[in-house]
């Protein structure tokens, strides 16, 4: 904690005016609201200032609050290459440096990060070579993220995530990688691989008995409860005749260390917040994010999930919780607190729980961007297990913006039948870069460090190039909160 105090002293203190919607105030009107402190924005990708960054993630060491790792898809200034990159910090996010020992990260995507309870760091990326089979590559770091060994290959999955069992049971330290099975391409389902030797080798995949009957269209992450149960979230496309186009957000779990997936439950109906279709570039992501209260407090093992949903006609941030390991869920409620009548899209939600059981949620917010293309990053917190949330505060000092008159219409280049491989590769990379232009990728990052400080990671283009930014968010032990309304 000593290394954190000087940094917090320099942070901007934001006093929040809280309001309650359709409920009585938690505190009397004259009570002064405590402050959520947002630290200065730090450009983690400054060493690659000319390279475009999208789809970021972040992780924090379980015991040392000074150590953090972050990763991103990166499109280098030269247009015929892309890949992923990992940055590390040894001073609590005040400065960042590229990691060492990560070979083979060209033509990779879908970055995922985690720390184990022993402090061993893990990085997984999907290998997408121009020629040859796809696979996952896993790397490990024993020094907090500065140096890495590997890769250790793993079966390919789409939009994979990694988590490590930090419970006190026999499976403590077990590594899980979950994702969307796409081999063969006609099958799509939530699958999980598990490792009992710190990621050197994996067994699996653990699948449900009815494998092949479920179409998992959007993949979320997984967490591990204190009883070692693995719980994940995903979106399922349903085929009921009464609602053939309706999807639903589901939870799924394993109670045997990922060997099999033994049950699932419906969290809510789902109307995708993202819309990457046809000639229009997407301007919102679709992925849900799951967190668990790993403390020993009164909300121990409570699950929290957030996702972008367009049932209102524009993308909003919805939230639900579960107190029984995902078997049943609360009614969903809206988290974003932009004004009534504001139809801009709010998207890219991420969620984390700190050591005090405080729930933090961040998202990309367009209330200050009437073009519905740019965004700022906002944060809200709950101190009572998700029953109420604070009014949101802005994290990003500047955010993403686009020149007046910018539209989302973009058609892929028309290539001649005789186009060579280099021209086709450039067109493919340009198309991939453009598909994230107005949404920043499929993920952002939010994590709580060992001292209880939240760390947000996001992408914006304030420098003229989409870059990876981070900031600390210090939340007081108690706070005035607002009731969160139904969607």
Secondary structure by P-SEA (a helix, b strand, c coil): cccaaaaaaabbbbbbbcccccccccccccbbbbbbccccccccccccccbbbcbbbbbbccccccbbbbbbbcccccccccbbbbbbbcccccbbbbbccccccccccccccccccccbbbbbbbbbccccbbbbbbbbbcccccccccccccccccbbbbbbbccccccccbbbbbcccccccccbbbbbbbbccccccccccccccccccccccbbbbbbbcccccccbbbbbbccccccccbbbbbbbbbcccccccccccccccccccccccccccccbbbbbbbbbcccccccccbbbbbbbbccccbbbbbbbbbcccccccccccccccccccccccccccccccccccbbbbbbbbccccccccbbbbbbbbbcccccccccccccccccbbbccccccccccccccccccaaaaaaaaaaaaaaaaccccccccccccccccbbbbbbcccccccbbbbbbbbbbccbbbbbbbbcc
